[in-house]
Structures are given as C-alpha cells and as structure tokens.
Amino acid sequence: HEAPELEEVGTEALTRRTPATAWLPTAKGEEGDFCLRSSDCSAGLCCARHFWSKICKPVLREGQVCTRHRRKGTHGLEIFQRCQCAEGLSCRLQREQGPADASRLHTCQRH
C-alpha cells in the first residue's frame, strides 16, 4: 500500500528551492517576511527565529537591547531571536545606572 501523495509533495516543496531573485530583482524579504538566511532579507534586516519559523527582523541600532551569547549552543533554543548589532556596534553590558535589574541588560554600543 503506497504512502499518500500529499507527503511526497510536502517534502519536495521543502527541498526544491526556487531562486526568486533570478527573475525578481526586488525579491529581498521585507520586515516580517519569511526567510531561510539573512541574505534573503533586505539591507538592514537579518533572518531570525520567530516562534517556529524564521522572519526578516531589523538589525539592532545603538542603544537597543541585544542578546549576549555566553555559550555557542544556546542560540538555537531561543523562540524569539534578535538580530546582531549593526556594523560598528557591539553587544555590551549596559553601565550601571538606575534599578539593579536594568543593569543586567546588554545594549548595542559603539566600539
């Protein structure tokens, strides 16, 4: 007895990637569009996990909260990934000012 055709179609659709950019020069993903990698997204965006899919999200600007990864393997476990800081900025612990819990935030800061 054969497997239902539906399953085959599903896996084929996943493995066959159509280079949309081949005929659409403007096919870069905008914010909120689904993506596989950051190169699928427009300039100033990166491809990051959002629940169980990945979407184009804006690259972080100076002063925005960022995620600091202590261990390499933890990045894949996040449900809501943030993009990395924009060029010229790095993700650093915010200087202590204000309530104690606020000082634990990492923000994008100039090198």
Secondary structure, DSSP 4 states (H G I P E B T S, - for coil): -PPPHHHHHHHHHHH----GGGT-TT-PBPTT-B-SSGGGBPTTEEEEEETTEEEEEEPBPTT-B----SSGGGGGG-SBPPPPBPTTEEEEEPP--SSGGGGG-EEEEE-
